[in-house]
């Protein structure tokens, strides 16, 4: 029994240590974010000859948003004869006919636009992008998912940076069309704001590896070819190609001040499918590329940062372990004979995350609003965000483990419904999930598990984990509730 106790405690401390290291590295990126803030001049772009650009729009069953996507792309103020639009349509529903009509409309207006259909979805998004490169004319490739609405000067803001031959990719910041639609969209924006400020800029300023985020960016054709092209052996083809391109010596240039608005998933099961793809794909990419990273001739610290970046999805596995094991640790505190106050050393790393999220949101993404309003908003959202993240830890941990085990699965795209304001309703929409997965049931069980832990703590007069267990109970309970609630919309 004593051996089992110490095994449980050791696993708990190791997981907590990984979380602490991750938090401190995030704080290091915050330091880099502030140390070398760059100023990007957005002068009017008017070269003697505009480079030819291929705009690729990979879509699959996007009947609610495909029309607004094409309408938006045709508004680019780039010379009409210097870019082509290729709608890579693998759809199997009404989207095919909707797209065909819209493509015909703009073709009649003189646009170089085509709907590209494949006989199968081999390779999913990566396969569509790879196959289309054989037929595209562009020296550069701008890529947008179906829910994006880039601004009309997008190409004029991004293409000039390729005059530096070392730059292989230009990535823009994601904006949020429907951030205020619901609590779910607000919390997603809260997290994404950190990635598109502190993380991306911090990595760039530290000369670490960045990430092309799959959409809202532009690739140099030569970079894609030199890096080995799009590959479909992971669910995050964007992260995969990003790392391979940077190992080849190309740089990713990030434009924090150029925003590409997009629609956030507005219902829980859509968010879960997106999270599953990102977490599993991240683990697959880490397994695939970490050996190449460590065999490369880049600096040790660059390798270290790249490793934590590729392993970032594993943070959910550690959060899940710390959460579940905290209950037996609470029960076994007396038999362990370990001063629990020392664990507070690890928990202080949470302060660094508070600072990172404060800067990424209050000081950056929300900078145009009043400080008082932003502070109140942050105080309310941050603990709710922690609870939601903890609640997703089971679902995301399963995805991470599947990725490391090499279990293959289809590329499940995140459905979008053209939802912008709270007045837009999601009732009677296609693409909603039809059944309750077993993980949702487990999330409900875990919520009850942590409620029991709270009750036990009150009875025993032990309050060390009370707030932590409260967040876990709320998190798992909310994820379970909304997963079931959003099924009933169908």
C-alpha positions as a Markdown table, in Angstrom:
| # | Residue | x | y | z |
|---|---|---|---|---|
| 1 | Unk | 0.0 | 0.0 | 0.0 |
| 2 | Unk | 2.9 | 2.4 | 0.9 |
| 3 | Unk | 4.4 | 1.8 | -2.6 |
| 4 | Unk | 1.1 | 2.6 | -4.3 |
| 5 | Unk | 0.8 | 5.8 | -2.3 |
| 6 | Unk | 4.2 | 7.0 | -3.3 |
| 7 | Unk | 3.6 | 6.0 | -7.0 |
| 8 | Unk | 0.4 | 8.1 | -7.0 |
| 9 | Unk | 2.2 | 11.0 | -5.4 |
| 10 | Unk | 5.2 | 10.8 | -7.7 |
| 11 | Unk | 2.9 | 10.8 | -10.8 |
| 12 | Unk | 1.0 | 13.8 | -9.4 |
| 13 | Unk | 4.2 | 15.8 | -8.8 |
| 14 | Unk | 5.7 | 15.0 | -12.2 |
| 15 | Unk | 2.5 | 16.1 | -14.0 |
| 16 | Unk | 2.5 | 19.3 | -11.8 |
| 17 | Unk | 6.1 | 19.9 | -12.6 |
| 18 | Unk | 5.4 | 19.7 | -16.4 |
| 19 | Unk | 2.6 | 22.2 | -16.0 |
| 20 | Unk | 4.9 | 24.5 | -14.0 |
| 21 | Unk | 7.6 | 24.3 | -16.7 |
| 22 | Unk | 5.0 | 25.0 | -19.4 |
| 23 | Unk | 3.7 | 28.1 | -17.5 |
| 24 | Unk | 7.2 | 29.5 | -17.0 |
| 25 | Unk | 8.0 | 29.1 | -20.7 |
| 26 | Unk | 4.9 | 31.0 | -21.5 |
| 27 | Unk | 6.1 | 33.7 | -19.2 |
| 28 | Unk | 9.4 | 33.7 | -21.1 |
| 29 | Unk | 7.5 | 34.3 | -24.3 |
| 30 | Unk | 5.7 | 37.2 | -22.6 |
| 31 | Unk | 9.2 | 38.7 | -21.7 |
| 32 | Unk | 10.2 | 38.3 | -25.4 |
| 33 | Unk | 6.9 | 39.8 | -26.5 |
| 34 | Unk | 7.6 | 43.0 | -24.6 |
| 35 | Unk | 11.4 | 43.2 | -25.1 |
| 36 | Unk | 11.4 | 43.6 | -28.8 |
| 37 | Unk | 8.1 | 45.0 | -30.0 |
| 38 | Unk | 8.4 | 45.5 | -33.8 |
| 39 | Unk | 6.7 | 48.3 | -35.7 |
| 40 | Unk | 5.3 | 47.1 | -39.1 |
| 41 | Unk | 4.9 | 49.9 | -41.6 |
| 42 | Unk | 1.9 | 49.4 | -43.8 |
| 43 | Unk | 2.8 | 51.6 | -46.8 |
| 44 | Unk | 0.7 | 51.5 | -49.9 |
| 45 | Unk | 1.9 | 48.6 | -52.0 |
| 46 | Unk | 2.4 | 49.6 | -55.6 |
| 47 | Unk | 5.2 | 47.6 | -57.3 |
| 48 | Unk | 6.1 | 47.8 | -61.0 |
| 49 | Unk | 4.7 | 44.3 | -61.4 |
| 50 | Unk | 2.4 | 42.5 | -58.9 |
| 51 | Unk | 3.4 | 38.9 | -58.2 |
| 52 | Unk | 0.7 | 36.4 | -59.3 |
| 53 | Unk | -1.1 | 34.9 | -56.3 |
| 54 | Unk | -3.3 | 31.8 | -56.0 |
| 55 | Unk | -6.0 | 32.1 | -53.4 |
| 56 | Unk | -7.0 | 28.6 | -52.2 |
| 57 | Unk | -10.3 | 28.0 | -50.4 |
| 58 | Unk | -10.5 | 24.4 | -49.2 |
| 59 | Unk | -14.0 | 23.6 | -48.1 |
| 60 | Unk | -16.1 | 20.6 | -47.2 |
| 61 | Unk | -19.9 | 20.9 | -46.6 |
| 62 | Unk | -20.0 | 24.6 | -45.8 |
| 63 | Unk | -23.5 | 25.5 | -47.1 |
| 64 | Unk | -24.0 | 28.3 | -44.6 |
| 65 | Unk | -20.8 | 30.3 | -45.2 |
| 66 | Unk | -19.4 | 29.5 | -48.6 |
| 67 | Unk | -21.2 | 32.3 | -50.4 |
| 68 | Unk | -20.0 | 35.0 | -48.0 |
| 69 | Unk | -16.5 | 33.6 | -48.3 |
| 70 | Unk | -16.4 | 33.9 | -52.1 |
| 71 | Unk | -18.1 | 37.3 | -52.0 |
| 72 | Unk | -15.4 | 38.5 | -49.6 |
| 73 | Unk | -12.4 | 37.2 | -51.5 |
| 74 | Unk | -13.5 | 38.8 | -54.7 |
| 75 | Unk | -13.3 | 42.2 | -52.9 |
| 76 | Unk | -9.5 | 42.1 | -52.7 |
| 77 | Unk | -8.0 | 45.3 | -54.0 |
| 78 | Unk | -5.2 | 43.4 | -55.7 |
| 79 | Unk | -5.2 | 43.7 | -59.5 |
| 80 | Unk | -7.9 | 41.3 | -60.8 |
| 81 | Unk | -5.5 | 39.9 | -63.5 |
| 82 | Unk | -2.8 | 39.1 | -60.9 |
| 83 | Unk | -4.7 | 36.6 | -58.7 |
| 84 | Unk | -6.8 | 33.5 | -59.2 |
| 85 | Unk | -9.4 | 32.0 | -56.8 |
| 86 | Unk | -9.5 | 28.2 | -56.6 |
| 87 | Unk | -12.4 | 26.8 | -54.5 |
| 88 | Unk | -11.3 | 23.3 | -53.5 |
| 89 | Unk | -14.7 | 21.8 | -52.9 |
| 90 | Unk | -14.8 | 18.3 | -51.5 |
| 91 | Unk | -18.4 | 18.7 | -50.4 |
| 92 | Unk | -21.0 | 16.0 | -50.5 |
| 93 | Unk | -24.1 | 18.1 | -49.8 |
| 94 | Unk | -25.9 | 21.3 | -51.1 |
| 95 | Unk | -22.6 | 23.2 | -50.8 |
| 96 | Unk | -21.6 | 21.9 | -54.3 |
| 97 | Unk | -24.5 | 23.6 | -56.1 |
| 98 | Unk | -24.3 | 26.7 | -54.0 |
| 99 | Unk | -20.6 | 27.0 | -54.8 |
| 100 | Unk | -21.1 | 26.3 | -58.5 |
| 101 | Unk | -23.7 | 29.2 | -58.8 |
| 102 | Unk | -21.4 | 31.6 | -56.9 |
| 103 | Unk | -18.4 | 30.7 | -59.0 |
| 104 | Unk | -20.3 | 31.1 | -62.2 |
| 105 | Unk | -21.5 | 34.5 | -61.1 |
| 106 | Unk | -18.0 | 35.8 | -60.5 |
| 107 | Unk | -16.6 | 34.1 | -63.6 |
| 108 | Unk | -19.1 | 36.1 | -65.6 |
| 109 | Unk | -17.8 | 39.3 | -64.0 |
| 110 | Unk | -14.3 | 38.5 | -65.2 |
| 111 | Unk | -12.7 | 36.9 | -62.2 |
| 112 | Unk | -10.2 | 34.0 | -62.6 |
| 113 | Unk | -12.2 | 31.7 | -60.4 |
| 114 | Unk | -12.8 | 27.9 | -60.5 |
| 115 | Unk | -14.5 | 25.2 | -58.5 |
| 116 | Unk | -12.2 | 22.3 | -58.1 |
| 117 | Unk | -13.8 | 18.9 | -57.4 |
| 118 | Unk | -12.1 | 15.6 | -56.5 |
| 119 | Unk | -13.4 | 12.1 | -56.9 |
| 120 | Unk | -12.5 | 11.3 | -53.3 |
| 121 | Unk | -11.2 | 13.1 | -50.1 |
| 122 | Unk | -7.8 | 11.4 | -50.1 |
| 123 | Unk | -5.6 | 13.4 | -47.7 |
| 124 | Unk | -8.5 | 15.6 | -46.7 |
| 125 | Unk | -7.4 | 19.3 | -46.5 |
| 126 | Unk | -3.7 | 18.6 | -47.0 |
| 127 | Unk | -4.6 | 16.3 | -50.0 |
| 128 | Unk | -6.7 | 19.0 | -51.6 |
| 129 | Unk | -4.0 | 21.6 | -51.2 |
| 130 | Unk | -1.3 | 19.3 | -52.5 |
| 131 | Unk | -3.3 | 18.1 | -55.6 |
| 132 | Unk | -4.3 | 21.7 | -56.5 |
| 133 | Unk | -0.7 | 22.9 | -56.5 |
| 134 | Unk | -0.2 | 20.9 | -59.7 |
| 135 | Unk | -2.7 | 23.1 | -61.5 |
| 136 | Unk | -2.4 | 26.5 | -59.7 |
| 137 | Unk | -0.5 | 29.3 | -61.4 |
| 138 | Unk | 0.6 | 31.3 | -58.4 |
| 139 | Unk | 4.1 | 32.1 | -57.1 |
| 140 | Unk | 2.4 | 32.6 | -53.8 |
| 141 | Unk | -0.5 | 30.8 | -52.1 |
| 142 | Unk | -3.0 | 32.6 | -49.9 |
| 143 | Unk | -5.1 | 30.1 | -47.9 |
| 144 | Unk | -8.4 | 30.7 | -46.2 |
| 145 | Unk | -10.8 | 28.3 | -44.4 |
| 146 | Unk | -14.5 | 28.7 | -45.1 |
| 147 | Unk | -15.3 | 30.8 | -42.1 |
| 148 | Unk | -12.7 | 33.5 | -42.8 |
| 149 | Unk | -13.4 | 37.0 | -44.0 |
| 150 | Unk | -10.1 | 38.7 | -44.8 |
| 151 | Unk | -10.0 | 42.4 | -45.4 |
| 152 | Unk | -9.7 | 43.7 | -48.9 |
| 153 | Unk | -6.1 | 44.9 | -48.5 |
| 154 | Unk | -5.0 | 41.5 | -47.3 |
| 155 | Unk | -2.7 | 40.7 | -50.2 |
| 156 | Unk | -1.2 | 44.2 | -50.3 |
| 157 | Unk | -0.3 | 43.9 | -46.6 |
| 158 | Unk | 1.2 | 40.4 | -46.9 |
| 159 | Unk | 2.9 | 40.0 | -50.3 |
| 160 | Unk | 5.4 | 42.8 | -49.9 |
| 161 | Unk | 7.2 | 40.9 | -47.1 |
| 162 | Unk | 8.2 | 38.2 | -49.5 |
| 163 | Unk | 10.8 | 40.6 | -51.0 |
| 164 | Unk | 13.0 | 39.1 | -48.2 |
| 165 | Unk | 14.0 | 35.7 | -49.8 |
| 166 | Unk | 14.3 | 34.2 | -46.3 |
| 167 | Unk | 10.6 | 34.6 | -45.6 |
| 168 | Unk | 8.6 | 31.5 | -46.7 |
| 169 | Unk | 5.3 | 32.3 | -44.9 |
| 170 | Unk | 3.4 | 35.4 | -43.8 |
| 171 | Unk | 0.8 | 34.7 | -41.1 |
| 172 | Unk | -1.8 | 37.2 | -40.0 |
| 173 | Unk | -3.7 | 37.4 | -36.7 |
| 174 | Unk | -7.1 | 35.8 | -36.4 |
| 175 | Unk | -10.0 | 38.1 | -35.5 |
| 176 | Unk | -13.3 | 37.0 | -34.2 |
| 177 | Unk | -16.5 | 37.8 | -36.0 |
| 178 | Unk | -18.8 | 36.4 | -33.3 |
| 179 | Unk | -16.8 | 36.8 | -30.1 |
| 180 | Unk | -19.8 | 38.1 | -28.2 |
| 181 | Unk | -22.2 | 35.5 | -29.5 |
| 182 | Unk | -22.0 | 33.3 | -26.3 |
| 183 | Unk | -19.9 | 32.4 | -23.3 |
| 184 | Unk | -18.3 | 29.6 | -25.4 |
| 185 | Unk | -17.2 | 32.0 | -28.1 |
| 186 | Unk | -15.9 | 34.6 | -25.6 |
| 187 | Unk | -13.7 | 31.9 | -23.9 |
| 188 | Unk | -12.3 | 30.7 | -27.2 |
| 189 | Unk | -11.4 | 34.3 | -28.2 |
| 190 | Unk | -9.8 | 34.7 | -24.7 |
| 191 | Unk | -7.5 | 31.8 | -25.4 |
| 192 | Unk | -6.8 | 32.5 | -29.1 |
| 193 | Unk | -5.9 | 36.2 | -28.3 |
| 194 | Unk | -2.9 | 34.9 | -26.3 |
| 195 | Unk | -1.7 | 32.7 | -29.1 |
| 196 | Unk | -1.9 | 35.5 | -31.6 |
| 197 | Unk | -0.2 | 38.0 | -29.4 |
| 198 | Unk | 2.2 | 36.8 | -26.7 |
| 199 | Unk | 3.0 | 33.4 | -28.3 |
| 200 | Unk | 3.4 | 34.2 | -31.9 |
| 201 | Unk | 5.2 | 37.6 | -31.4 |
| 202 | Unk | 7.2 | 36.2 | -28.5 |
| 203 | Unk | 8.5 | 33.3 | -30.6 |
| 204 | Unk | 9.3 | 35.6 | -33.5 |
| 205 | Unk | 11.2 | 38.0 | -31.3 |
| 206 | Unk | 13.1 | 35.1 | -29.7 |
| 207 | Unk | 14.0 | 33.7 | -33.1 |
| 208 | Unk | 12.1 | 30.5 | -32.2 |
| 209 | Unk | 9.9 | 28.4 | -34.5 |
| 210 | Unk | 6.5 | 29.9 | -35.3 |
| 211 | Unk | 3.4 | 28.3 | -36.7 |
| 212 | Unk | 1.4 | 28.8 | -39.8 |
| 213 | Unk | -2.2 | 28.5 | -38.4 |
| 214 | Unk | -3.7 | 26.7 | -41.4 |
| 215 | Unk | -5.5 | 29.8 | -42.7 |
| 216 | Unk | -5.2 | 33.5 | -42.9 |
| 217 | Unk | -1.7 | 33.4 | -44.3 |
| 218 | Unk | 0.4 | 33.2 | -47.4 |
| 219 | Unk | 3.0 | 30.7 | -48.5 |
| 220 | Unk | 5.8 | 31.0 | -51.1 |
| 221 | Unk | 5.4 | 28.1 | -53.6 |
| 222 | Unk | 9.2 | 27.4 | -53.4 |
| 223 | Unk | 9.0 | 27.1 | -49.6 |
| 224 | Unk | 6.3 | 24.4 | -49.8 |
| 225 | Unk | 8.2 | 22.5 | -52.5 |
| 226 | Unk | 11.5 | 22.7 | -50.7 |
| 227 | Unk | 10.0 | 21.5 | -47.4 |
| 228 | Unk | 8.5 | 18.4 | -49.1 |
| 229 | Unk | 5.0 | 19.7 | -49.8 |
| 230 | Unk | 1.7 | 19.2 | -47.9 |
| 231 | Unk | 1.5 | 15.8 | -46.1 |
| 232 | Unk | -1.6 | 14.2 | -44.7 |
| 233 | Unk | -0.1 | 11.8 | -42.2 |
| 234 | Unk | -1.1 | 14.2 | -39.3 |
| 235 | Unk | -4.3 | 16.1 | -38.6 |
| 236 | Unk | -2.4 | 19.3 | -38.3 |
| 237 | Unk | -0.8 | 19.6 | -41.7 |
| 238 | Unk | -0.2 | 23.3 | -41.1 |
| 239 | Unk | 2.0 | 22.8 | -38.0 |
| 240 | Unk | 3.8 | 19.9 | -39.8 |
| 241 | Unk | 4.7 | 21.9 | -42.9 |
| 242 | Unk | 5.6 | 24.9 | -40.7 |
| 243 | Unk | 8.2 | 23.0 | -38.8 |
| 244 | Unk | 9.6 | 21.3 | -41.9 |
| 245 | Unk | 9.9 | 24.6 | -43.7 |
| 246 | Unk | 11.7 | 26.3 | -40.8 |
| 247 | Unk | 14.1 | 23.3 | -40.5 |
| 248 | Unk | 14.9 | 24.1 | -44.2 |
| 249 | Unk | 15.9 | 27.6 | -43.1 |
| 250 | Unk | 12.8 | 29.6 | -44.1 |
| 251 | Unk | 11.3 | 32.1 | -41.7 |
| 252 | Unk | 7.6 | 32.7 | -40.8 |
| 253 | Unk | 6.8 | 36.4 | -40.6 |
| 254 | Unk | 4.0 | 37.3 | -38.3 |
| 255 | Unk | 1.8 | 40.3 | -38.7 |
| 256 | Unk | 0.1 | 41.1 | -35.4 |
| 257 | Unk | -1.5 | 44.2 | -36.7 |
| 258 | Unk | -3.1 | 42.6 | -39.8 |
| 259 | Unk | -6.3 | 40.9 | -38.7 |
| 260 | Unk | -8.2 | 38.3 | -40.6 |
| 261 | Unk | -11.7 | 37.9 | -39.0 |
| 262 | Unk | -13.2 | 34.4 | -38.6 |
| 263 | Unk | -16.2 | 32.7 | -37.1 |
| 264 | Unk | -15.6 | 30.8 | -33.8 |
| 265 | Unk | -17.4 | 27.5 | -33.1 |
| 266 | Unk | -20.6 | 28.5 | -31.4 |
| 267 | Unk | -21.7 | 25.1 | -30.0 |
| 268 | Unk | -19.8 | 22.7 | -27.7 |
| 269 | Unk | -19.6 | 19.6 | -30.0 |
| 270 | Unk | -18.2 | 21.7 | -32.8 |
| 271 | Unk | -15.6 | 23.1 | -30.4 |
| 272 | Unk | -14.8 | 19.6 | -29.3 |
| 273 | Unk | -14.2 | 18.4 | -32.8 |
| 274 | Unk | -11.8 | 21.3 | -33.4 |
| 275 | Unk | -10.0 | 20.6 | -30.2 |
| 276 | Unk | -9.7 | 16.9 | -31.0 |
| 277 | Unk | -8.1 | 17.7 | -34.3 |
| 278 | Unk | -5.7 | 20.2 | -32.9 |
| 279 | Unk | -4.7 | 18.1 | -29.9 |
| 280 | Unk | -4.3 | 14.8 | -31.7 |
| 281 | Unk | -2.6 | 16.5 | -34.7 |
| 282 | Unk | -0.2 | 18.2 | -32.4 |
| 283 | Unk | 0.8 | 14.9 | -30.8 |
| 284 | Unk | 1.1 | 13.3 | -34.2 |
| 285 | Unk | 3.4 | 16.1 | -35.4 |
| 286 | Unk | 5.5 | 15.9 | -32.3 |
| 287 | Unk | 6.0 | 12.2 | -32.7 |
| 288 | Unk | 6.9 | 12.7 | -36.4 |
| 289 | Unk | 9.2 | 15.8 | -36.2 |
| 290 | Unk | 10.8 | 15.9 | -32.8 |
| 291 | Unk | 13.6 | 13.5 | -33.8 |
| 292 | Unk | 14.3 | 15.8 | -36.8 |
| 293 | Unk | 14.3 | 18.9 | -34.6 |
| 294 | Unk | 16.9 | 17.4 | -32.3 |
| 295 | Unk | 19.1 | 16.1 | -35.2 |
| 296 | Unk | 19.1 | 19.6 | -36.8 |
| 297 | Unk | 21.9 | 22.1 | -36.4 |
| 298 | Unk | 19.7 | 24.8 | -34.8 |
| 299 | Unk | 20.6 | 26.1 | -31.3 |
| 300 | Unk | 19.8 | 24.1 | -28.1 |
| 301 | Unk | 17.4 | 26.8 | -26.8 |
| 302 | Unk | 15.6 | 26.9 | -30.2 |
| 303 | Unk | 15.2 | 23.1 | -30.0 |
| 304 | Unk | 13.9 | 23.4 | -26.4 |
| 305 | Unk | 11.3 | 25.9 | -27.4 |
| 306 | Unk | 10.3 | 23.9 | -30.5 |
| 307 | Unk | 9.9 | 20.8 | -28.3 |
| 308 | Unk | 7.6 | 22.5 | -25.8 |
| 309 | Unk | 5.7 | 24.0 | -28.7 |
| 310 | Unk | 5.2 | 20.6 | -30.3 |
| 311 | Unk | 4.3 | 19.0 | -27.0 |
| 312 | Unk | 1.9 | 21.8 | -26.0 |
| 313 | Unk | -1.1 | 19.6 | -26.5 |
| 314 | Unk | 0.2 | 17.3 | -23.7 |
| 315 | Unk | -0.5 | 20.0 | -21.2 |
| 316 | Unk | -4.1 | 18.8 | -21.1 |
| 317 | Unk | -3.0 | 15.2 | -20.2 |
| 318 | Unk | -1.0 | 16.6 | -17.3 |
| 319 | Unk | -4.0 | 18.8 | -16.2 |
| 320 | Unk | -6.2 | 15.7 | -16.3 |
| 321 | Unk | -3.7 | 13.7 | -14.2 |
| 322 | Unk | -3.2 | 16.4 | -11.7 |
| 323 | Unk | -7.0 | 16.8 | -11.4 |
| 324 | Unk | -7.9 | 13.2 | -11.0 |
| 325 | Unk | -4.9 | 12.3 | -8.7 |
| 326 | Unk | -5.5 | 15.3 | -6.5 |
| 327 | Unk | -8.4 | 13.5 | -4.8 |
| 328 | Unk | -6.4 | 10.5 | -3.6 |
| 329 | Unk | -3.5 | 12.8 | -2.7 |
| 330 | Unk | -6.0 | 14.8 | -0.6 |
| 331 | Unk | -7.1 | 11.5 | 1.0 |
| 332 | Unk | -3.6 | 10.2 | 1.6 |
| 333 | Unk | -2.0 | 13.5 | 2.8 |
| 334 | Unk | -1.5 | 12.2 | 6.3 |
| 335 | Unk | 0.1 | 8.9 | 5.2 |
| 336 | Unk | 2.4 | 10.7 | 2.7 |
| 337 | Unk | 4.0 | 12.7 | 5.5 |
| 338 | Unk | 4.9 | 15.4 | 3.0 |
| 339 | Unk | 4.4 | 19.1 | 3.9 |
| 340 | Unk | 1.7 | 20.0 | 1.3 |
| 341 | Unk | 2.7 | 23.7 | 1.6 |
| 342 | Unk | 5.7 | 22.8 | -0.6 |
| 343 | Unk | 3.3 | 22.1 | -3.5 |
| 344 | Unk | 2.5 | 25.8 | -3.4 |
| 345 | Unk | 5.8 | 26.4 | -5.1 |
| 346 | Unk | 4.4 | 24.7 | -8.2 |
| 347 | Unk | 1.1 | 26.5 | -8.0 |
| 348 | Unk | 2.9 | 29.9 | -8.0 |
| 349 | Unk | 3.6 | 29.2 | -11.7 |
| 350 | Unk | -0.1 | 30.0 | -12.3 |
| 351 | Unk | 0.7 | 33.6 | -11.6 |
| 352 | Unk | 2.8 | 33.6 | -14.8 |
| 353 | Unk | -0.3 | 32.4 | -16.8 |
| 354 | Unk | -2.4 | 35.2 | -15.2 |
| 355 | Unk | 0.2 | 37.7 | -16.5 |
| 356 | Unk | 0.3 | 36.1 | -20.0 |
| 357 | Unk | -3.5 | 36.2 | -20.3 |
| 358 | Unk | -3.8 | 39.6 | -18.9 |
| 359 | Unk | -1.4 | 41.0 | -21.5 |
| 360 | Unk | -2.8 | 39.0 | -24.4 |
| 361 | Unk | -6.3 | 40.2 | -23.7 |
| 362 | Unk | -6.4 | 43.4 | -21.6 |
| 363 | Unk | -3.3 | 45.0 | -23.0 |
| 364 | Unk | -3.4 | 43.8 | -26.5 |
| 365 | Unk | -6.7 | 42.3 | -28.0 |
| 366 | Unk | -8.9 | 44.6 | -25.9 |
| 367 | Unk | -6.6 | 47.6 | -25.9 |
| 368 | Unk | -9.1 | 50.0 | -27.5 |
| 369 | Unk | -11.6 | 49.5 | -24.7 |
| 370 | Unk | -11.5 | 51.2 | -21.3 |
| 371 | Unk | -9.1 | 49.7 | -18.7 |
| 372 | Unk | -11.7 | 49.5 | -16.0 |
| 373 | Unk | -14.1 | 47.6 | -18.3 |
| 374 | Unk | -11.3 | 45.3 | -19.4 |
| 375 | Unk | -10.2 | 44.6 | -15.8 |
| 376 | Unk | -13.7 | 43.6 | -14.8 |
| 377 | Unk | -14.1 | 41.5 | -17.9 |
| 378 | Unk | -10.7 | 39.7 | -17.2 |
| 379 | Unk | -11.6 | 39.0 | -13.6 |
| 380 | Unk | -14.8 | 37.3 | -14.6 |
| 381 | Unk | -13.5 | 35.4 | -17.6 |
| 382 | Unk | -10.2 | 34.1 | -16.4 |
| 383 | Unk | -11.5 | 31.6 | -13.7 |
| 384 | Unk | -14.3 | 30.6 | -16.1 |
| 385 | Unk | -11.6 | 30.0 | -18.7 |
| 386 | Unk | -9.6 | 27.8 | -16.3 |
| 387 | Unk | -12.7 | 25.8 | -15.5 |
| 388 | Unk | -13.5 | 25.2 | -19.2 |
| 389 | Unk | -9.9 | 24.2 | -20.0 |
| 390 | Unk | -10.0 | 21.7 | -17.1 |
| 391 | Unk | -13.3 | 20.4 | -18.3 |
| 392 | Unk | -11.9 | 19.7 | -21.7 |
| 393 | Unk | -8.9 | 17.9 | -20.3 |
| 394 | Unk | -10.5 | 14.4 | -20.6 |
| 395 | Unk | -11.6 | 14.9 | -24.2 |
| 396 | Unk | -8.3 | 16.4 | -25.2 |
| 397 | Unk | -6.2 | 13.9 | -23.3 |
| 398 | Unk | -7.9 | 11.1 | -25.3 |
| 399 | Unk | -7.0 | 12.9 | -28.5 |
| 400 | Unk | -3.4 | 13.4 | -27.4 |
| 401 | Unk | -3.0 | 9.7 | -26.4 |
| 402 | Unk | -4.5 | 8.6 | -29.8 |
| 403 | Unk | -2.0 | 10.8 | -31.5 |
| 404 | Unk | 1.0 | 9.4 | -29.7 |
| 405 | Unk | -0.3 | 5.8 | -30.2 |
| 406 | Unk | -0.6 | 6.4 | -33.9 |
| 407 | Unk | -4.3 | 5.7 | -34.1 |
| 408 | Unk | -5.6 | 7.2 | -37.4 |
| 409 | Unk | -8.9 | 9.0 | -37.8 |
| 410 | Unk | -10.6 | 11.2 | -40.4 |
| 411 | Unk | -10.1 | 14.9 | -40.6 |
| 412 | Unk | -13.4 | 16.2 | -39.0 |
| 413 | Unk | -13.9 | 19.8 | -40.0 |
| 414 | Unk | -15.5 | 22.2 | -37.5 |
| 415 | Unk | -19.0 | 23.2 | -38.8 |
| 416 | Unk | -19.8 | 26.9 | -39.1 |
| 417 | Unk | -23.3 | 28.4 | -39.2 |
| 418 | Unk | -22.9 | 32.1 | -40.2 |
| 419 | Unk | -23.5 | 33.2 | -36.7 |
| 420 | Unk | -22.4 | 36.8 | -36.0 |
| 421 | Unk | -24.6 | 38.2 | -33.2 |
| 422 | Unk | -26.7 | 36.9 | -30.4 |
| 423 | Unk | -29.8 | 37.5 | -32.6 |
| 424 | Unk | -28.7 | 34.7 | -35.0 |
| 425 | Unk | -30.2 | 31.4 | -34.1 |
| 426 | Unk | -28.6 | 28.0 | -34.4 |
| 427 | Unk | -31.9 | 26.0 | -34.4 |
| 428 | Unk | -32.6 | 23.6 | -37.3 |
| 429 | Unk | -29.0 | 23.8 | -38.6 |
| 430 | Unk | -27.4 | 20.9 | -40.4 |
| 431 | Unk | -24.0 | 19.6 | -39.3 |
| 432 | Unk | -24.9 | 19.3 | -35.6 |
| 433 | Unk | -23.8 | 16.1 | -33.7 |
| 434 | Unk | -26.5 | 13.4 | -33.5 |
| 435 | Unk | -25.5 | 11.3 | -30.5 |
| 436 | Unk | -23.9 | 11.5 | -27.1 |
| 437 | Unk | -20.4 | 10.1 | -27.0 |
| 438 | Unk | -19.2 | 8.1 | -24.1 |
| 439 | Unk | -16.7 | 10.8 | -23.1 |
| 440 | Unk | -19.6 | 13.2 | -22.4 |
| 441 | Unk | -21.0 | 10.6 | -19.9 |
| 442 | Unk | -17.5 | 10.4 | -18.3 |
| 443 | Unk | -17.4 | 14.2 | -18.0 |
| 444 | Unk | -20.6 | 14.1 | -16.0 |
| 445 | Unk | -19.2 | 11.3 | -13.8 |
| 446 | Unk | -16.0 | 13.4 | -13.2 |
| 447 | Unk | -18.1 | 16.4 | -12.2 |
| 448 | Unk | -19.8 | 14.3 | -9.6 |
| 449 | Unk | -16.3 | 12.9 | -8.6 |
| 450 | Unk | -15.0 | 16.4 | -7.8 |
| 451 | Unk | -18.2 | 17.4 | -6.0 |
| 452 | Unk | -17.6 | 14.4 | -3.8 |
| 453 | Unk | -14.1 | 15.6 | -3.2 |
| 454 | Unk | -15.4 | 19.0 | -2.1 |
| 455 | Unk | -17.8 | 17.4 | 0.3 |
| 456 | Unk | -15.1 | 15.2 | 1.7 |
| 457 | Unk | -12.8 | 18.2 | 2.2 |
| 458 | Unk | -15.5 | 20.1 | 4.1 |
| 459 | Unk | -16.2 | 17.1 | 6.3 |
| 460 | Unk | -12.5 | 16.6 | 7.1 |
| 461 | Unk | -11.8 | 20.3 | 7.4 |
| 462 | Unk | -9.2 | 20.1 | 4.6 |
| 463 | Unk | -9.5 | 23.0 | 2.3 |
| 464 | Unk | -6.1 | 22.8 | 0.4 |
| 465 | Unk | -7.8 | 21.7 | -2.9 |
| 466 | Unk | -11.2 | 23.2 | -2.5 |
| 467 | Unk | -11.0 | 25.9 | -5.1 |
| 468 | Unk | -9.2 | 23.6 | -7.5 |
| 469 | Unk | -11.9 | 20.9 | -7.1 |
| 470 | Unk | -14.6 | 23.5 | -7.5 |
| 471 | Unk | -13.2 | 24.6 | -10.9 |
| 472 | Unk | -12.9 | 21.0 | -12.0 |
| 473 | Unk | -16.5 | 20.2 | -10.9 |
| 474 | Unk | -17.8 | 23.3 | -12.8 |
| 475 | Unk | -15.6 | 22.6 | -15.8 |
| 476 | Unk | -16.6 | 19.0 | -16.4 |
| 477 | Unk | -20.2 | 19.6 | -15.5 |
| 478 | Unk | -20.4 | 22.5 | -18.0 |
| 479 | Unk | -18.8 | 20.6 | -20.8 |
| 480 | Unk | -21.2 | 17.7 | -20.2 |
| 481 | Unk | -24.2 | 20.0 | -20.0 |
| 482 | Unk | -23.5 | 22.0 | -23.1 |
| 483 | Unk | -22.5 | 18.9 | -25.1 |
| 484 | Unk | -26.0 | 17.4 | -24.4 |
| 485 | Unk | -27.8 | 20.7 | -24.8 |
| 486 | Unk | -26.4 | 21.4 | -28.2 |
| 487 | Unk | -27.4 | 18.0 | -29.4 |
| 488 | Unk | -31.0 | 18.9 | -28.6 |
| 489 | Unk | -30.9 | 21.7 | -31.1 |
| 490 | Unk | -31.2 | 19.3 | -34.0 |
